[in-house]
Each structure stands twice: as structure tokens, then as C-alpha cells.
């Protein structure tokens, strides 16, 4: 996923000190997660310009598109992921990797992002997800 940031500005202007304070505080609170920086005018005491940073996430893959919609799937959630098993057939919880026919070298970490192959199959209806009971 590609992230781009750019500067934006908000202007606060009022006729009285009380109104200016309220408007400025409200705007700073609204922009609090965007790193706001106010600058004040020398000529007008009730005028301020707030610069802040706006960020945009641009999907580069199908998995990124799903993630933007709130779907964050990992290899351990994939039907093709086969965890490493102990001799008795139980899953080896110590091992962080597993086999996958779609992985570059045939193995992947269970916490890796699910690959685009599976997301394409989801879109085509070849693979379905269901809720656990």
C-alpha cells in the first residue's frame, strides 16, 4: 500500500476574543490527529491559519483494497495454509511458518498478509469465508 501526505490549511476568523478562542480550540481538536500547527496574524488578532498534514492510502494490490475496506486476513486464515504438525498430527504451536502452494518458496509465516491469489478467488466465488460458530 502506498501512502501519500500533503499539507492542507484551515482558516479561523472571528470578531471577538471569546468567539475566536472557541473556534480555534474546536478546529485544533478536530484536526488533532493530523498534526495541526497554528500561525497567527500580526495585523488581525482574531485570525489564524492552521496547517495540517492530510494522508491518503492508495491500494496497490487487491489485498490492499480489501484492507481499506477493513478486511485484514492473514495466511493463517487461508484455506491453502497448512501449519507445521508434530509427529502425533497436532499443530506445532511453536512454529510460526506453514506450507502454502501459493507462497514464493512453498512456505509462509502465519501472520503474513494473505496473497492476492486468494483474494482473486474470493472475488470469483471460488473461495468463501464463513463465520465460526
N, C-alpha and C positions, 0 to 999 in steps of 0.2 A: 504494500500500500504506500502510496506517495502522499506526503503531507506538504502543503504549501502554506506559508504565512505571509500576511501583508498588513500594512498599517492602515488603520481607519481612524476617523476623528468624530467626536461628538461635541456640539457646542451647547453651552449652558449660558443663558442670559436672563436677567430678572431686573425688576425695578426697585426692589428693596433688599436689604441685607438678609432679612429673615427668609424671604422667598428664595433668594439666591442660595443660601445655605441649604435649605430643604431640597431644592432642585439638584444642587451639586452633590449632596450626600446620596440622594436617590440614584443619580446616574453613576456615581462611583460604586455603589452597592450592586447595581445592575451589571456593571462591567467588571466586577471584582475578580472573575476567573480569567480575564483577558488582559491582565497586567496594565491597568489604566495609569496614565501619567498626566496630571492636570498642569496646565500652564495658564497664568493669569495675565490680563491686560494691564498695562501701566496707565492707560488713558481712561478705561472704564472699570471701576471697581466691582461691578456686578456682571462681569463677562469672563468666561473661562473656556478654554479649548482642552478637551481630553483626548489624548492619543492612546490608542489601544491596539492590540495585535489580534487579528482575526485569523483563525486557522481552518483550512479545508482539507479533508481527507479524500483523496482520489483513488478509487479502486483500480488495480492493475490486473487482477485476475478475478475469476468467478468466485473463488473463496473470499476475496476481499469484498465483493458485492454482497455476499451473504453476511459477512461480518458487520458491514454498515447497517444491515437490517436487524442486527442483534443476534444472529446465529453464529455462535462460536463453537465449532466442532473440532475435536482433536482426533488424532489417529486411533486412540483407544475407543472412540465412539463408532469407528468404521467397521462395516461387516467384513472387510477384507483383512483387517488387522488380526493377526494370530499371536497372542502373547507366548512368551517362552514358558514351557511347562517343565515341572520336575519329573523325575522318573515315575512317580505314582500318578501322573496325569493332572495334578493340580497346578494351577497357575503359580509361577515363581514370582512372588511379590517383590523380591529383591531386584529383579531385572527390569530395567527401565526401557528396554527395547523389545521389539517384536517383529515377526515376519510380515511382509506385505508384498504382494505381487506387483504393486504399482510403484513401490519405492525404488529409488535410483539403484541401490545396491541390494535390494531384496529385504532390507531391514530398515526400521524407522523407530524413533522414540515415540512412546505412547503419548507424550504431551506435545508433539509436533502438530502444526496445523494440518487439517485434513486436506488432501490434494484435490486439484481441480477435476481429476478423473471421476471421483465420486460425486462431486457437485454437478458435473455434467450428467451423470446417471440419475441424480435426483431430479434435475430439470426434465429429463426424458421419461421419467417414471419407471426406470429400470431398478432403482433402489428406493425404498420407502423407509421413513423413520416412524417410530411409534413411541408412545409414552409408556413408561414402565408402570406396572400395577402398584 
